[in-house]
Amino acid sequence: MEGMEDERDLGWSERVLRNMGGNQQALEKAKEMARVDFPSDMQEMVKAIQRGDVVNFKQRLHALKGVSQIMAAEEIVEQVVLMENRTESADPDAIKRDLSELEKRVMEFCQRL
């Protein structure tokens, strides 16, 4: 539509700021929380897989996707969607590989914050 900004034309901060209703303070708080919570969430997902707790793993994965969408972390969202789509049918080694890739993407994102 004419007059509407294309999401791709916005920088990362502008997209997240828009997602947070223009509240700069909320953006800074979200960045701070992501730096702490994302790595912690990854550890909990690894533990859930090690315990064979697929339900907990899926819940944490889905929650990570939601927060990542708000934080405009497309590379994380992309990996989570892939994992959600194949968690049921994937063998344990594939899940571990996917989880390793997700962890890499999460750490790279957190370093950019």
Helices and strands as residue ranges (DSSP letters): G 7-9, H 12-19, H 24-51, H 54-70, H 74-86, H 92-112
